[in-house]
């Protein structure tokens, strides 16, 4: 199952997990970054802005409940220029 972990950027406390929402839409064309952020605003409150919150798409194994997160990677400016 695809889900989204939402984090709040806090300069003092660091990044805090706000919540996890499972994806239920069947049509992948309807799933955009903007639609996911609008959904989070409706669920978690209107006081959040795109500058304060971000999400990570994760996969949850429905049998075990294990969460698989994407492996982070870093791109340097030198790699981008090539």
C-alpha positions in Angstrom: 0.0 0.0 0.0 1.3 3.5 -0.9 1.1 6.1 1.9 2.5 9.5 2.6 4.4 10.5 5.8 4.0 14.2 6.5 6.7 16.1 8.4 6.6 19.6 9.9 9.8 21.7 9.6 10.7 23.2 12.9 13.9 25.2 13.2 14.2 24.5 16.9 12.9 20.9 17.3 13.9 19.6 13.8 11.6 17.7 11.6 8.5 16.2 13.4 6.2 13.5 12.0 2.7 15.0 11.7 0.9 11.9 10.4 0.6 9.2 7.8 -2.1 9.1 5.2 -2.8 6.1 3.0 -3.3 6.6 -0.7 -6.8 5.4 -1.8 -7.2 6.9 -5.2 -7.3 4.3 -8.0 -6.5 6.7 -10.9 -2.7 7.6 -10.8 -3.3 10.7 -13.0 -5.2 12.3 -10.1 -2.2 11.9 -7.8 0.0 15.0 -7.9 2.2 16.7 -5.3 -0.4 19.5 -5.1 -3.3 17.2 -4.5 -1.4 15.4 -1.8 -0.5 18.7 -0.1 -4.1 19.9 -0.3 -5.3 16.6 1.3 -2.8 17.1 4.1 -4.1 20.7 4.7 -7.7 19.4 4.9 -6.8 16.6 7.3 -4.1 18.3 9.5 -5.4 21.9 9.5 -5.4 25.1 7.4 -2.6 26.6 9.5 0.0 24.6 7.6 1.7 26.0 4.6 3.8 24.3 1.9 6.9 26.0 3.5 6.2 24.3 6.9 5.3 20.8 5.8 6.6 18.2 3.4 5.9 14.6 2.7 7.7 11.4 1.8 5.9 8.6 -0.2 6.4 5.3 1.5 5.3 1.7 0.8 3.6 -0.2 3.7 3.6 -4.0 3.5 0.0 -4.9 4.4 0.9 -8.3 5.8 3.7 -7.2 8.1 3.1 -3.5 8.6 6.7 -2.8 7.7 7.3 0.6 6.2 9.7 0.9 3.2 11.2 4.4 2.7 13.0 5.5 -0.4 16.8 5.6 -0.1 17.9 9.2 0.1 20.4 10.4 -2.4 22.3 13.6 -2.9 23.2 15.3 -6.1 26.1 17.8 -6.3 26.1 20.8 -8.6 29.0 19.2 -10.5 26.8 16.2 -11.3 23.9 18.4 -12.5 26.1 20.4 -14.8 27.4 17.3 -16.7 
